[in-house]
């Protein structure tokens, strides 16, 4: 019996040890919680943020000292005082309330000490001193910003208004059934724009992949401003299923010259500016949902919900000569839901808009008049105010005039 009892004890000990090892492994593989303040990652010397009862508790000293606050600790009163230029915050261990400049606020979870560090859910405290707090679930990061999402969007609009040249790409991928056949359509455009003087280059490829074959063609477009004219060079190159056809007569450069007055454009823009000032009213909600590094640049990822009905009303007020609010475009918006959501990525240093992403499924279904399984649009902006120089292709010298 003694041997049997000893054997059971050994087995239990081994099982307990295995359980502890497994638990340790699970904990060690759990991604850490991070904190960023205005795009800068907070460094935690010893105690890192933890999640307790579905609340993220963060070391007070590390976060607030990174924000320029002085942090004092009274061990007798078990009280932390956070002193900044305009605010004094006092919080007490075990107490679910704190004061900011003498005004009392409530915490979700009382401040507590973990491994010798004062920890608390910092959203309420940070918001009481004028900061905005967001949670990026994918990156497990608490995002702290001195600017709200709307303020970032306003600064981005100001920054983008100073951009006179840039490169950009846009890509739209749609998936739908056509006569019981799954079809994937991709539109990819690569462009360069200069506004002073006006120069524009675009290479757009449109392709559809069917079960047994592909259909695609590329459109080349160059636009140059000279005097009172815009000179447009274009060419279409057919590929894929068109190979069995002789389309060489179509694969040539064409040149079209149209009257153009920069002064007239500026007058139209002056008419448009009062309406554009109302554009921010379309935003129902804007929220920072994460941060991301794009081409080495730290960005805010902001999700925007826009009022579709408001956009429709806005288009109807456009000057007639701009032809923005025509019936066909308005009809598309009128068939959509009341709101639409899209995401923008804005550089934290320059406030330039670097990326836009939108789910176009509902809109494409209205445009083509049939069910669309999915459709997404992504626009990327590069080299803002430092666009890639380009010259007209040599072949445009032999372009055919179009009248």
SULTAMO-V264300 format. One record per residue. N is the residue number from 1. RES is the residue in one small letter. PSI is psi in radians with two decimals (none if undefined). D_CENTER is the distance of its C-alpha to the mean C-alpha in Angstrom with 1 decimal. Layout:
n: [N & N]
res: [RES & RES]
psi: [PSI & PSI]
d_center: [D_CENTER & D_CENTER]
//
This chain:
n: [1 & 2 & 3 & 4 & 5 & 6 & 7 & 8 & 9 & 10 & 11 & 12 & 13 & 14 & 15 & 16 & 17 & 18 & 19 & 20 & 21 & 22 & 23 & 24 & 25 & 26 & 27 & 28 & 29 & 30 & 31 & 32 & 33 & 34 & 35 & 36 & 37 & 38 & 39 & 40 & 41 & 42 & 43 & 44 & 45 & 46 & 47 & 48 & 49 & 50 & 51 & 52 & 53 & 54 & 55 & 56 & 57 & 58 & 59 & 60 & 61 & 62 & 63 & 64 & 65 & 66 & 67 & 68 & 69 & 70 & 71 & 72 & 73 & 74 & 75 & 76 & 77 & 78 & 79 & 80 & 81 & 82 & 83 & 84 & 85 & 86 & 87 & 88 & 89 & 90 & 91 & 92 & 93 & 94 & 95 & 96 & 97 & 98 & 99 & 100 & 101 & 102 & 103 & 104 & 105 & 106 & 107 & 108 & 109 & 110 & 111 & 112 & 113 & 114 & 115 & 116 & 117 & 118 & 119 & 120 & 121 & 122 & 123 & 124 & 125 & 126 & 127 & 128 & 129 & 130 & 131 & 132 & 133 & 134 & 135 & 136 & 137 & 138 & 139 & 140 & 141 & 142 & 143 & 144 & 145 & 146 & 147 & 148 & 149 & 150 & 151 & 152 & 153 & 154 & 155 & 156 & 157 & 158 & 159 & 160 & 161 & 162 & 163 & 164 & 165 & 166 & 167 & 168 & 169 & 170 & 171 & 172 & 173 & 174 & 175 & 176 & 177 & 178 & 179 & 180 & 181 & 182 & 183 & 184 & 185 & 186 & 187 & 188 & 189 & 190 & 191 & 192 & 193 & 194 & 195 & 196 & 197 & 198 & 199 & 200 & 201 & 202 & 203 & 204 & 205 & 206 & 207 & 208 & 209 & 210 & 211 & 212 & 213 & 214 & 215 & 216 & 217 & 218 & 219 & 220 & 221 & 222 & 223 & 224 & 225 & 226 & 227 & 228 & 229 & 230 & 231 & 232 & 233 & 234 & 235 & 236 & 237 & 238 & 239 & 240 & 241 & 242 & 243 & 244 & 245 & 246 & 247 & 248 & 249 & 250 & 251 & 252 & 253 & 254 & 255 & 256 & 257 & 258 & 259 & 260 & 261 & 262 & 263 & 264 & 265 & 266 & 267 & 268 & 269 & 270 & 271 & 272 & 273 & 274 & 275 & 276 & 277 & 278 & 279 & 280 & 281 & 282 & 283 & 284 & 285 & 286 & 287 & 288 & 289 & 290 & 291 & 292 & 293 & 294 & 295 & 296 & 297 & 298 & 299 & 300 & 301 & 302 & 303 & 304 & 305 & 306 & 307 & 308 & 309 & 310 & 311 & 312 & 313 & 314 & 315 & 316 & 317 & 318 & 319 & 320 & 321 & 322 & 323 & 324 & 325 & 326 & 327 & 328 & 329 & 330 & 331 & 332 & 333 & 334 & 335 & 336 & 337 & 338 & 339 & 340 & 341 & 342 & 343 & 344 & 345 & 346 & 347 & 348 & 349 & 350 & 351 & 352 & 353 & 354 & 355 & 356 & 357 & 358 & 359 & 360 & 361 & 362 & 363 & 364 & 365 & 366 & 367 & 368 & 369 & 370 & 371 & 372 & 373 & 374 & 375 & 376 & 377 & 378 & 379 & 380 & 381 & 382 & 383 & 384 & 385 & 386 & 387 & 388 & 389 & 390 & 391 & 392 & 393 & 394 & 395 & 396 & 397 & 398 & 399 & 400 & 401 & 402 & 403]
res: [x & x & x & x & x & x & x & x & x & x & x & x & x & x & x & x & x & x & x & x & x & x & x & x & x & x & x & x & x & x & x & x & x & x & x & x & x & x & x & x & x & x & x & x & x & x & x & x & x & x & x & x & x & x & x & x & x & x & x & x & x & x & x & x & x & x & x & x & x & x & x & x & x & x & x & x & x & x & x & x & x & x & x & x & x & x & x & x & x & x & x & x & x & x & x & x & x & x & x & x & x & x & x & x & x & x & x & x & x & x & x & x & x & x & x & x & x & x & x & x & x & x & x & x & x & x & x & x & x & x & x & x & x & x & x & x & x & x & x & x & x & x & x & x & x & x & x & x & x & x & x & x & x & x & x & x & x & x & x & x & x & x & x & x & x & x & x & x & x & x & x & x & x & x & x & x & x & x & x & x & x & x & x & x & x & x & x & x & x & x & x & x & x & x & x & x & x & x & x & x & x & x & x & x & x & x & x & x & x & x & x & x & x & x & x & x & x & x & x & x & x & x & x & x & x & x & x & x & x & x & x & x & x & x & x & x & x & x & x & x & x & x & x & x & x & x & x & x & x & x & x & x & x & x & x & x & x & x & x & x & x & x & x & x & x & x & x & x & x & x & x & x & x & x & x & x & x & x & x & x & x & x & x & x & x & x & x & x & x & x & x & x & x & x & x & x & x & x & x & x & x & x & x & x & x & x & x & x & x & x & x & x & x & x & x & x & x & x & x & x & x & x & x & x & x & x & x & x & x & x & x & x & x & x & x & x & x & x & x & x & x & x & x & x & x & x & x & x & x & x & x & x & x & x & x & x & x & x & x & x & x & x & x & x & x & x & x & x & x & x & x & x & x & x & x & x & x & x & x & x & x & x & x & x & x & x & x & x & x & x & x & x & x & x & x & x & x & x & x & x & x & x & x]
psi: [-0.66 & -0.76 & -0.70 & -0.72 & -0.72 & -0.69 & -0.75 & -0.70 & -0.74 & -0.77 & -0.79 & -0.69 & -0.73 & -0.74 & -0.73 & -0.75 & -0.73 & -0.70 & -0.74 & -0.71 & -0.75 & -0.76 & -0.73 & -0.70 & -0.74 & -0.81 & -0.74 & -0.44 & -0.13 & 2.16 & 2.45 & 2.78 & 2.26 & 2.85 & 2.27 & 2.42 & 2.00 & 0.73 & -0.21 & 2.29 & 2.31 & 2.30 & 2.20 & 2.15 & -0.81 & -1.19 & 2.16 & 2.90 & 2.60 & 2.79 & 2.09 & 2.16 & 0.81 & 0.29 & 2.37 & 2.05 & 2.31 & 2.44 & 2.15 & -0.86 & -0.83 & -0.79 & -0.87 & -0.54 & -0.58 & -0.33 & 0.08 & 0.15 & 2.59 & 2.35 & 2.05 & 2.53 & 2.22 & 1.79 & -0.47 & -0.89 & -0.13 & 0.93 & 2.39 & 2.35 & 2.16 & 2.03 & 2.08 & -2.99 & -0.71 & -0.09 & 2.58 & 2.08 & 2.30 & 2.18 & 2.61 & 2.39 & 2.32 & -0.05 & 2.30 & 0.13 & 2.73 & 2.91 & 2.50 & 2.02 & 0.68 & -0.13 & 2.28 & 2.42 & 2.91 & 2.45 & 2.64 & -0.70 & 2.37 & 2.62 & 2.51 & 2.87 & 2.20 & 2.12 & 0.67 & 0.14 & 2.45 & 2.15 & 2.51 & 2.79 & 2.01 & -0.10 & -0.92 & -0.71 & -0.81 & -0.71 & -0.51 & -0.32 & 0.36 & 0.18 & 2.80 & 2.41 & 2.28 & 2.76 & 2.12 & 1.74 & -0.68 & -0.73 & -0.01 & 0.94 & 2.33 & 2.07 & 2.10 & 2.20 & 2.42 & -0.20 & 2.51 & 2.92 & -0.73 & -0.70 & -0.66 & -0.74 & -0.68 & -0.75 & -0.61 & -0.71 & -0.72 & -0.74 & -0.73 & -0.43 & -0.27 & -0.08 & 2.17 & -0.14 & 2.53 & 2.82 & 2.64 & 2.74 & 2.61 & 2.55 & 2.21 & 2.21 & 2.15 & 2.50 & 2.25 & 2.86 & 2.29 & 1.94 & 0.86 & 0.27 & 2.29 & 2.19 & 2.26 & 2.14 & 2.32 & 2.25 & 2.12 & 2.23 & 2.37 & 2.13 & 2.78 & 2.34 & 2.30 & 2.39 & -0.20 & 1.63 & 2.96 & 2.13 & 2.42 & 2.33 & 2.36 & 2.35 & 1.97 & 2.22 & 2.25 & 2.17 & 2.53 & 2.30 & 2.06 & -3.07 & -0.71 & -0.13 & 2.96 & 2.61 & 2.17 & 2.72 & 2.77 & 2.36 & 2.17 & 2.34 & 2.23 & 2.36 & 2.26 & 2.38 & 2.12 & 2.05 & -2.13 & 0.43 & 2.64 & 2.24 & 2.11 & 2.13 & 2.34 & 2.69 & 2.47 & 2.20 & 2.04 & 2.48 & -3.14 & -2.18 & -0.30 & -0.08 & -0.47 & -0.09 & 2.62 & 1.72 & 0.38 & -0.53 & -0.41 & -0.41 & 1.10 & 2.75 & 2.34 & 2.61 & 2.26 & 2.32 & 2.17 & 2.59 & 2.51 & 2.27 & 2.01 & -0.60 & -0.69 & -0.68 & -0.76 & -0.63 & -0.71 & -0.69 & -0.64 & -0.61 & -0.55 & -0.50 & -0.79 & -0.66 & -0.66 & -0.52 & -0.37 & -0.09 & -0.60 & -0.33 & -0.31 & -0.36 & 1.95 & -0.70 & 2.51 & 2.30 & 2.38 & 2.11 & 0.01 & 3.08 & 2.70 & 2.57 & 2.11 & 2.02 & 0.73 & 0.05 & 2.26 & 2.27 & 2.73 & 2.40 & 2.00 & 2.23 & 2.23 & 2.32 & 2.13 & 2.63 & 1.87 & -0.69 & -0.66 & -0.65 & -0.72 & -0.81 & -0.66 & -0.78 & -0.59 & -0.34 & -0.06 & 2.54 & 2.43 & -0.59 & -0.22 & -0.31 & 0.70 & -0.66 & 0.67 & 2.93 & -0.69 & -0.73 & -0.73 & -0.63 & -0.63 & -0.87 & -0.62 & -0.38 & -0.04 & 2.98 & 2.96 & -0.46 & 2.73 & 2.57 & 2.40 & 2.93 & 2.42 & 2.60 & 2.15 & 2.28 & 2.34 & -0.37 & -0.81 & -0.27 & 0.26 & 2.52 & 2.10 & -0.38 & 2.56 & 2.37 & 2.33 & 2.45 & 2.00 & 0.19 & -0.90 & -0.75 & -0.73 & -0.61 & -0.67 & -0.73 & -0.81 & -0.20 & 0.50 & 2.94 & 2.35 & 2.22 & -0.74 & 2.63 & 2.17 & 2.62 & 2.25 & 2.22 & 2.28 & 2.34 & 2.38 & 2.81 & 0.82 & 2.25 & 0.33 & 0.92 & 2.78 & 2.10 & 2.62 & 2.77 & 2.82 & 2.44 & 2.55 & -0.58 & -0.35 & -0.23 & -0.44 & 0.40 & 2.55 & 2.24 & 2.38 & 2.24 & none]
d_center: [69.0 & 68.1 & 66.6 & 64.8 & 63.4 & 62.4 & 60.7 & 58.6 & 57.6 & 56.4 & 54.4 & 52.8 & 52.0 & 50.4 & 48.3 & 47.3 & 46.4 & 44.4 & 42.5 & 41.8 & 40.6 & 38.3 & 36.9 & 36.4 & 34.6 & 32.2 & 31.5 & 31.0 & 28.5 & 26.4 & 23.2 & 23.5 & 21.6 & 19.9 & 19.3 & 17.2 & 18.2 & 16.2 & 14.7 & 18.2 & 19.3 & 22.5 & 25.5 & 27.8 & 31.4 & 32.9 & 31.6 & 27.9 & 26.1 & 27.4 & 26.9 & 30.0 & 30.5 & 26.7 & 26.1 & 24.5 & 27.2 & 26.4 & 29.1 & 29.6 & 31.1 & 28.4 & 25.5 & 27.5 & 29.3 & 26.0 & 25.2 & 28.7 & 30.6 & 34.2 & 34.8 & 38.5 & 40.0 & 43.2 & 44.6 & 47.4 & 45.3 & 42.4 & 40.2 & 37.2 & 36.7 & 33.5 & 34.3 & 31.9 & 32.5 & 32.2 & 32.3 & 34.6 & 33.6 & 36.3 & 35.9 & 38.6 & 38.6 & 39.1 & 38.3 & 35.5 & 35.6 & 34.8 & 35.3 & 33.3 & 35.7 & 38.2 & 36.0 & 35.9 & 32.7 & 32.3 & 30.7 & 29.7 & 31.7 & 34.4 & 34.0 & 35.8 & 36.9 & 35.8 & 37.5 & 38.6 & 35.3 & 34.3 & 31.4 & 29.6 & 26.5 & 25.0 & 22.7 & 25.7 & 27.1 & 23.9 & 23.3 & 26.9 & 26.5 & 23.6 & 20.6 & 17.6 & 17.2 & 14.6 & 15.0 & 12.8 & 15.2 & 14.1 & 14.5 & 17.3 & 16.2 & 17.1 & 14.7 & 16.9 & 15.9 & 18.4 & 16.0 & 14.7 & 11.3 & 13.4 & 15.0 & 12.0 & 11.1 & 14.8 & 15.0 & 12.3 & 14.4 & 17.4 & 16.2 & 15.3 & 18.7 & 20.4 & 19.0 & 22.0 & 21.2 & 18.4 & 17.8 & 15.3 & 15.1 & 14.2 & 15.1 & 16.1 & 17.9 & 20.2 & 22.8 & 25.8 & 29.6 & 31.9 & 35.6 & 34.9 & 33.3 & 29.7 & 27.9 & 24.6 & 23.5 & 21.1 & 20.4 & 19.2 & 19.4 & 19.6 & 20.3 & 21.4 & 22.0 & 24.4 & 25.3 & 28.4 & 30.3 & 28.4 & 27.8 & 25.6 & 25.4 & 23.9 & 24.5 & 23.4 & 24.5 & 25.0 & 26.2 & 27.3 & 28.5 & 31.4 & 33.5 & 36.1 & 34.7 & 31.9 & 31.6 & 29.7 & 30.1 & 28.4 & 28.4 & 28.8 & 28.5 & 29.4 & 29.9 & 32.0 & 33.1 & 36.8 & 38.8 & 38.7 & 37.3 & 34.2 & 35.2 & 33.1 & 33.8 & 32.7 & 33.6 & 32.9 & 33.5 & 34.3 & 34.0 & 34.5 & 36.8 & 37.9 & 39.8 & 43.0 & 43.0 & 44.2 & 41.4 & 42.3 & 43.2 & 39.6 & 38.1 & 39.1 & 37.5 & 37.9 & 37.9 & 37.4 & 38.1 & 37.1 & 38.0 & 35.3 & 35.5 & 32.9 & 34.7 & 34.3 & 30.5 & 30.4 & 32.5 & 30.2 & 27.3 & 29.4 & 30.0 & 26.3 & 25.3 & 26.7 & 24.8 & 21.5 & 22.2 & 22.1 & 18.6 & 17.1 & 19.6 & 17.7 & 15.0 & 16.5 & 14.1 & 11.1 & 10.4 & 8.8 & 8.6 & 8.5 & 8.7 & 8.7 & 11.0 & 10.4 & 13.9 & 15.3 & 12.9 & 11.6 & 8.1 & 6.9 & 4.0 & 5.1 & 6.6 & 9.0 & 12.4 & 14.4 & 18.2 & 19.4 & 23.0 & 22.1 & 20.5 & 23.7 & 25.8 & 24.0 & 24.6 & 28.2 & 28.7 & 27.8 & 30.8 & 32.5 & 32.7 & 28.9 & 29.1 & 25.7 & 26.9 & 29.4 & 30.5 & 28.9 & 25.3 & 26.2 & 27.7 & 24.5 & 22.6 & 25.7 & 25.7 & 22.2 & 21.5 & 21.4 & 17.7 & 14.6 & 11.2 & 7.9 & 4.1 & 2.8 & 3.2 & 6.8 & 9.9 & 12.0 & 15.2 & 15.0 & 12.2 & 11.6 & 8.5 & 8.1 & 5.9 & 5.7 & 6.6 & 9.5 & 12.5 & 15.4 & 18.2 & 19.9 & 19.8 & 21.2 & 23.9 & 25.0 & 25.0 & 27.0 & 29.0 & 28.8 & 26.9 & 23.7 & 22.9 & 19.3 & 17.2 & 13.6 & 12.2 & 9.9 & 10.2 & 10.2 & 11.9 & 14.6 & 17.7 & 17.0 & 20.5 & 21.9 & 21.7 & 23.9 & 27.3 & 28.9 & 32.3 & 33.7 & 34.9 & 38.7 & 39.2 & 38.1 & 41.5 & 43.1 & 40.7 & 42.4 & 42.3 & 41.0 & 42.6]
//
